[in-house]
Amino acid sequence: MEESDGVIEAPTITDVVRNLVSPSTLPHVILLGLAGTILYLLSASDSDSLFAIGIAGYVSLSIGYGLTAWMQEMDAIHRFSHFQPIPKDTPFGEKLMLFFIRVFTSWISPILLGLIPFLVIAGFLSSESGSEQINYWAMALGGLFVVWSLAQGRALATSLQIFVEGRAVRIASIHRTSRRVTSTTAHMAIIGIFAAITYWALVSGAQNTEEMSFFEKLGPITFAIAAVAIQAILFWYTTERRVIDSERKDTASFGFAWGLFMQLFVTWHLLSALRRFTDDGWGVLLIVEEFVLMVMTVIAAIWSLAKNTHSRGFKLFTKQNAIFWGLSFGMAYSGSIAMIAVLGSKLGDGEGIGVIGMSATIGIGHLITAGTMMWIHAWRIGQLSRWLDSARDEQENEEGEGETEEQEEEVVEETTPPVKVEELDIPSPVTEDDEIELVDLD
């Protein structure tokens, strides 16, 4: 579905969030949870046939949602991928039946579009030749977890850049040396306080202090010191390039805000990794935290990809299909985690690799994401002026195009010369008197 004026616009972060919680697409979040749980149970079973079905299910649903997003402009695909509203005057019994029917109806597009890949993959892996390669297929799907973790770090970094950049371009790009010592001190103080508070809230706050050892009581302070030390190493490594960013008012402000947001997320991921390595248990809060993080990552990925691709003329991500691209990524992400956990149990047989469960796997993913964000932050320091100048030029071009269209309309009106009647050689009309005079002359 295109915009009313025929122009396809990139989805804003508000559009992505609105589509995610919209009643018309909310059933797909339910399908993602149900399908992910069922496919994991099938994959974790001792049957190779069910393992093949699990692998094929993750891959085919990811493909199905990707095709649903790509073909969203088709009326049939759009209709059978959205929950259709129920008339208000419908009786309660009929309304309840219609509700379940229309929930299942909204799942038709991704399921049918992924049916052929499912049959092909499941059929191949269930055959004699395919059954010998089933573990390699699972390894390939699980190996994508590294890709998703790297993409997660890049998506968060890019979305934070876009968020801060939109406000930094309004600051004048005048040369003025900032106080780097003051900004660094404030930066590290905020990181330390955030690290101590989050550690206490998520790790030691719920424990009984009488049962805690002395070192466990010092946990918030120890983690805060470690988080600040990591930031200090980063600042020391990029000292010369930070001097370059501090020479302009806009780059100094942008560098402080963007860097602070980046390192807050890095600290959160480091704490999450520590918790996954030290505790294999899965409580409700851990599941909610991982779900919230996955949702944030999907929103950040779609928003940043949409903005970058639209600026290059590649308008694959729109307001209408952003949610389905996110569901495609989410299904592939959950499949990769499930495969690592299943392979850890199947191949390790309780020893060696078998000790790497789902909790430790997710912990490794948090470390990869944190490392990616640290690398992007360190790499971009000293080059922030390119980001801001490019964003400022892009903003001026967009405003200039709008003004040019208005000016062209005005120019057309002004350059059209008015018709002056007195300058045209129009003969006088012939009247009856003129005809009489001509007769008299004869």
NULOLUM-349939 format. One record per residue (C-alpha): residue number from 1; residue in one letter; x negated, y, z. Coordinates in pm, whole numbers, always signed. Example, Ala and Ser with C-alpha at 12.3 -4.5 7.8 and 13.67 -1.06 7.14 Angstrom:
residues 2
1  a  -1230  -450  +780
2  s  -1367  -106  +714
***
This chain:
residues 442
1  m  +0  +0  +0
2  e  -150  +333  -102
3  e  -96  +675  +43
4  s  +203  +874  -71
5  d  -5  +1111  -282
6  g  -199  +826  -446
7  v  -522  +892  -252
8  i  -663  +608  -42
9  e  -814  +750  +275
10  a  -1062  +587  +509
11  p  -905  +469  +836
12  t  -992  +670  +1142
13  i  -1060  +505  +1475
14  t  -706  +600  +1578
15  d  -566  +418  +1275
16  v  -758  +101  +1360
17  v  -641  +103  +1722
18  r  -283  +180  +1618
19  n  -281  -108  +1371
20  l  -428  -342  +1630
21  v  -147  -283  +1881
22  s  +129  -236  +1622
23  p  +425  -476  +1672
24  s  +414  -557  +1299
25  t  +61  -707  +1325
26  l  +49  -811  +1692
27  p  +153  -1175  +1611
28  h  -184  -1219  +1439
29  v  -366  -1153  +1767
30  i  -157  -1436  +1915
31  l  -249  -1660  +1621
32  l  -617  -1578  +1669
33  g  -600  -1689  +2033
34  l  -396  -2003  +1968
35  a  -594  -2112  +1664
36  g  -928  -2047  +1833
37  t  -833  -2256  +2137
38  i  -686  -2546  +1937
39  l  -974  -2559  +1691
40  y  -1227  -2557  +1975
41  l  -1053  -2851  +2143
42  l  -1051  -3041  +1813
43  s  -1418  -2965  +1753
44  a  -1517  -3072  +2104
45  s  -1351  -3413  +2069
46  d  -1548  -3730  +2003
47  s  -1382  -3781  +1664
48  d  -1581  -3675  +1358
49  s  -1258  -3628  +1163
50  l  -1125  -3383  +1420
51  f  -1465  -3212  +1428
52  a  -1438  -3166  +1050
53  i  -1087  -3023  +1089
54  g  -1216  -2778  +1349
55  i  -1496  -2651  +1125
56  a  -1264  -2625  +824
57  g  -1003  -2443  +1033
58  y  -1239  -2168  +1149
59  v  -1380  -2111  +801
60  s  -1046  -2124  +618
61  l  -866  -1887  +856
62  s  -1152  -1640  +827
63  i  -1128  -1662  +447
64  g  -747  -1641  +462
65  y  -754  -1318  +662
66  g  -1021  -1175  +434
67  l  -806  -1246  +128
68  t  -500  -1105  +309
69  a  -689  -781  +368
70  w  -815  -765  +10
71  m  -469  -833  -142
72  q  -274  -618  +104
73  e  -144  -388  -170
74  m  +63  -673  -315
75  d  +421  -655  -184
76  a  +448  -1030  -123
77  i  +123  -1042  +76
78  h  +220  -734  +275
79  r  +566  -869  +354
80  f  +447  -1212  +471
81  s  +167  -1071  +685
82  h  +376  -824  +889
83  f  +644  -886  +1148
84  q  +969  -763  +1001
85  p  +1190  -565  +1246
86  i  +1509  -726  +1378
87  p  +1836  -529  +1346
88  k  +1943  -373  +1674
89  d  +2302  -498  +1660
90  t  +2192  -866  +1639
91  p  +2327  -1089  +1924
92  f  +2071  -1200  +2181
93  g  +2069  -1569  +2083
94  e  +2031  -1491  +1716
95  k  +1774  -1222  +1792
96  l  +1562  -1472  +1987
97  m  +1574  -1722  +1699
98  l  +1492  -1451  +1445
99  f  +1201  -1338  +1659
100  f  +1025  -1675  +1642
101  i  +1110  -1718  +1275
102  r  +964  -1380  +1182
103  v  +654  -1439  +1395
104  f  +583  -1755  +1197
105  t  +674  -1573  +874
106  s  +409  -1308  +945
107  w  +147  -1585  +957
108  i  +228  -1719  +610
109  s  -17  -1507  +407
110  p  -343  -1589  +591
111  i  -247  -1955  +638
112  l  -150  -2015  +275
113  l  -446  -1818  +137
114  g  -678  -2026  +353
115  l  -506  -2358  +279
116  i  -709  -2448  -31
117  p  -1049  -2379  +137
118  f  -926  -2582  +437
119  l  -830  -2884  +225
120  v  -1156  -2871  +28
121  i  -1385  -2837  +334
122  a  -1194  -3084  +554
123  g  -1173  -3336  +271
124  f  -1543  -3312  +195
125  l  -1657  -3337  +559
126  s  -1428  -3637  +613
127  s  -1581  -3826  +320
128  e  -1880  -4059  +352
129  s  -2127  -3814  +200
130  g  -1983  -3518  +386
131  s  -1978  -3685  +728
132  e  -2357  -3709  +715
133  q  -2378  -3330  +676
134  i  -2112  -3230  +927
135  n  -2367  -3127  +1192
136  y  -2550  -2910  +939
137  w  -2225  -2734  +854
138  a  -2166  -2674  +1224
139  m  -2522  -2542  +1260
140  a  -2469  -2303  +969
141  l  -2146  -2173  +1124
142  g  -2309  -2147  +1466
143  g  -2613  -1973  +1317
144  l  -2385  -1692  +1205
145  f  -2363  -1600  +1574
146  v  -2703  -1434  +1542
147  v  -2571  -1237  +1243
148  w  -2260  -1134  +1436
149  s  -2470  -1023  +1734
150  l  -2696  -817  +1510
151  a  -2392  -672  +1332
152  q  -2236  -596  +1669
153  g  -2533  -387  +1774
154  r  -2542  -206  +1439
155  a  -2167  -140  +1440
156  l  -2175  +7  +1791
157  a  -2477  +223  +1706
158  t  -2321  +350  +1382
159  s  -1982  +422  +1537
160  l  -2144  +614  +1822
161  q  -2346  +807  +1564
162  i  -2031  +900  +1372
163  f  -1854  +998  +1695
164  v  -2132  +1227  +1820
165  e  -2226  +1349  +1473
166  g  -1882  +1500  +1412
167  r  -1935  +1734  +1705
168  a  -2306  +1797  +1658
169  v  -2262  +1941  +1307
170  r  -2077  +2233  +1464
171  i  -2391  +2333  +1654
172  a  -2620  +2576  +1475
173  s  -2934  +2421  +1330
174  i  -3157  +2693  +1469
175  h  -3511  +2624  +1586
176  r  -3529  +2629  +1961
177  t  -3748  +2407  +2175
178  s  -3544  +2223  +2437
179  r  -3657  +2115  +2780
180  r  -3736  +1750  +2719
181  v  -3840  +1688  +3079
182  t  -3503  +1807  +3208
183  s  -3303  +1610  +2951
184  t  -3509  +1295  +3011
185  t  -3462  +1321  +3387
186  a  -3086  +1367  +3351
187  h  -3071  +1083  +3098
188  m  -3250  +833  +3321
189  a  -3060  +942  +3632
190  i  -2727  +874  +3461
191  i  -2852  +534  +3339
192  g  -2971  +439  +3688
193  i  -2645  +539  +3856
194  f  -2439  +357  +3591
195  a  -2651  +41  +3626
196  a  -2619  +34  +4006
197  i  -2244  +96  +4004
198  t  -2165  -163  +3735
199  y  -2385  -427  +3905
200  w  -2214  -370  +4237
201  a  -1866  -371  +4078
202  l  -1916  -681  +3863
203  v  -2166  -891  +4059
204  s  -2218  -820  +4427
205  g  -1915  -613  +4517
206  a  -1678  -910  +4548
207  q  -1919  -1117  +4760
208  n  -1930  -1134  +5136
209  t  -2227  -931  +5257
210  e  -2281  -1162  +5555
211  e  -2347  -1456  +5324
212  m  -2580  -1257  +5095
213  s  -2956  -1271  +5129
214  f  -3171  -959  +5155
215  f  -3269  -974  +4787
216  e  -2906  -1021  +4680
217  k  -2812  -708  +4872
218  l  -3080  -519  +4682
219  g  -2932  -640  +4352
220  p  -2777  -305  +4244
221  i  -3098  -114  +4320
222  t  -3317  -376  +4151
223  f  -3107  -379  +3835
224  a  -3095  +3  +3829
225  i  -3476  +19  +3850
226  a  -3504  -238  +3569
227  a  -3259  -46  +3347
228  v  -3441  +284  +3406
229  a  -3776  +116  +3338
230  i  -3651  -7  +2999
231  q  -3541  +345  +2906
232  a  -3872  +486  +3030
233  i  -4064  +248  +2801
234  l  -3848  +358  +2508
235  f  -3907  +726  +2584
236  w  -4280  +674  +2626
237  y  -4301  +483  +2296
238  t  -4116  +759  +2106
239  t  -4268  +1065  +2277
240  e  -4413  +1224  +1961
241  r  -4096  +1174  +1759
242  r  -3877  +1309  +2039
243  v  -4077  +1631  +2016
244  i  -3961  +1664  +1654
245  d  -3595  +1624  +1752
246  s  -3629  +1878  +2031
247  e  -3735  +2157  +1791
248  r  -3377  +2222  +1677
249  k  -3075  +2297  +1888
250  d  -2840  +2062  +1705
251  t  -3078  +1765  +1689
252  a  -3168  +1804  +2056
253  s  -2801  +1798  +2159
254  f  -2723  +1513  +1923
255  g  -3023  +1311  +2038
256  f  -2930  +1347  +2404
257  a  -2561  +1255  +2362
258  w  -2611  +973  +2110
259  g  -2906  +827  +2299
260  l  -2717  +835  +2627
261  f  -2418  +649  +2483
262  m  -2650  +398  +2319
263  q  -2837  +321  +2637
264  l  -2520  +293  +2844
265  f  -2405  +17  +2607
266  v  -2752  -141  +2620
267  t  -2735  -148  +3000
268  w  -2390  -304  +2990
269  h  -2507  -577  +2750
270  l  -2815  -649  +2963
271  l  -2598  -687  +3273
272  s  -2355  -911  +3083
273  a  -2646  -1130  +2966
274  l  -2778  -1156  +3323
275  r  -2437  -1261  +3451
276  r  -2395  -1525  +3178
277  f  -2736  -1677  +3256
278  t  -2687  -1686  +3633
279  d  -2325  -1804  +3639
280  d  -2173  -2069  +3411
281  g  -1824  -2018  +3553
282  w  -1555  -1855  +3346
283  g  -1314  -1647  +3547
284  v  -1030  -1431  +3423
285  l  -1238  -1113  +3445
286  l  -1516  -1260  +3231
287  i  -1269  -1368  +2963
288  v  -1104  -1025  +2967
289  e  -1444  -854  +2948
290  e  -1553  -1059  +2647
291  f  -1218  -1004  +2478
292  v  -1240  -627  +2533
293  l  -1595  -626  +2398
294  m  -1490  -822  +2090
295  v  -1203  -580  +2026
296  m  -1435  -281  +2066
297  t  -1684  -441  +1827
298  v  -1415  -509  +1565
299  i  -1287  -151  +1590
300  a  -1639  -10  +1568
301  a  -1731  -235  +1274
302  i  -1421  -155  +1069
303  w  -1441  +218  +1141
304  s  -1810  +251  +1057
305  l  -1788  +28  +748
306  a  -1482  +214  +621
307  k  -1641  +556  +662
308  n  -1971  +456  +502
309  t  -1815  +270  +208
310  h  -1557  +543  +137
311  s  -1832  +804  +120
312  r  -1995  +591  -152
313  g  -1673  +543  -348
314  f  -1618  +181  -238
315  k  -1272  +188  -80
316  l  -1227  -171  +35
317  f  -1132  -81  +394
318  t  -807  +117  +425
319  k  -558  +204  +696
320  q  -330  -82  +591
321  n  -584  -366  +577
322  a  -832  -272  +852
323  i  -666  -501  +1108
324  f  -691  -803  +878
325  w  -1061  -747  +810
326  g  -1106  -734  +1186
327  l  -917  -1060  +1233
328  s  -1136  -1222  +966
329  f  -1450  -1115  +1152
330  g  -1299  -1220  +1485
331  m  -1216  -1571  +1364
332  a  -1565  -1622  +1222
333  y  -1718  -1486  +1546
334  s  -1517  -1721  +1767
335  g  -1598  -2012  +1535
336  s  -1971  -1949  +1562
337  i  -1957  -1943  +1943
338  a  -1750  -2262  +1949
339  m  -1994  -2443  +1720
340  i  -2295  -2354  +1935
341  a  -2118  -2476  +2248
342  v  -2001  -2797  +2080
343  l  -2340  -2873  +1924
344  g  -2510  -2811  +2257
345  s  -2300  -3088  +2404
346  k  -2303  -3329  +2107
347  l  -2670  -3310  +2008
348  g  -2816  -3265  +2354
349  d  -2615  -3544  +2512
350  g  -2645  -3370  +2846
351  e  -3019  -3305  +2817
352  g  -3237  -3040  +2657
353  i  -3018  -2838  +2427
354  g  -2716  -2966  +2612
355  v  -2781  -2727  +2899
356  i  -2712  -2436  +2661
357  g  -2341  -2402  +2715
358  m  -2100  -2138  +2594
359  s  -2186  -1900  +2880
360  a  -2560  -1907  +2805
361  t  -2489  -1877  +2432
362  i  -2290  -1560  +2485
363  g  -2568  -1434  +2711
364  i  -2817  -1475  +2425
365  g  -2576  -1285  +2202
366  h  -2570  -996  +2451
367  l  -2950  -985  +2449
368  i  -2957  -978  +2068
369  t  -2701  -695  +2061
370  a  -2890  -495  +2324
371  g  -3218  -547  +2137
372  t  -3060  -438  +1810
373  m  -2928  -118  +1962
374  m  -3266  -46  +2125
375  w  -3443  -98  +1792
376  i  -3200  +130  +1602
377  h  -3233  +396  +1871
378  a  -3613  +386  +1864
379  w  -3624  +380  +1483
380  r  -3392  +680  +1441
381  i  -3565  +907  +1692
382  g  -3750  +1175  +1497
383  q  -3515  +1148  +1198
384  l  -3197  +1290  +1350
385  s  -3218  +1601  +1133
386  r  -3154  +1386  +823
387  w  -2834  +1250  +975
388  l  -2704  +1592  +1072
389  d  -2803  +1768  +750
390  s  -2645  +1490  +543
391  a  -2325  +1501  +749
392  r  -2315  +1881  +727
393  d  -2360  +1873  +347
394  e  -2088  +1609  +317
395  q  -1851  +1818  +527
396  e  -1926  +2129  +321
397  n  -1870  +1938  -2
398  e  -1531  +1813  +115
399  e  -1430  +2163  +219
400  g  -1572  +2304  -106
401  e  -1373  +2062  -319
402  g  -1053  +2171  -149
403  e  -1137  +2538  -194
404  t  -1239  +2481  -557
405  e  -902  +2327  -641
406  e  -721  +2625  -489
407  q  -950  +2870  -667
408  e  -897  +2696  -1001
409  e  -522  +2733  -963
410  e  -566  +3103  -885
411  v  -807  +3150  -1176
412  v  -563  +2992  -1419
413  e  -294  +3230  -1306
414  e  -523  +3535  -1315
415  t  -694  +3461  -1650
416  t  -369  +3411  -1839
417  p  -333  +3752  -2017
418  p  +8  +3913  -1984
419  v  +198  +3968  -2309
420  k  +238  +4336  -2386
421  v  +544  +4399  -2598
422  e  +426  +4736  -2731
423  e  +111  +4591  -2885
424  l  +304  +4350  -3110
425  d  +418  +4467  -3454
426  i  +785  +4377  -3428
427  p  +1004  +4525  -3710
428  s  +1316  +4716  -3617
429  p  +1639  +4522  -3645
430  v  +1849  +4569  -3958
431  t  +2187  +4726  -3885
432  e  +2497  +4784  -4091
433  d  +2400  +5148  -4140
434  d  +2070  +5042  -4294
435  e  +2251  +4825  -4544
436  i  +2481  +5111  -4640
437  e  +2187  +5341  -4697
438  l  +2022  +5088  -4927
439  v  +2340  +5066  -5134
440  d  +2365  +5443  -5162
441  l  +2008  +5464  -5286
442  d  +2088  +5232  -5569
***
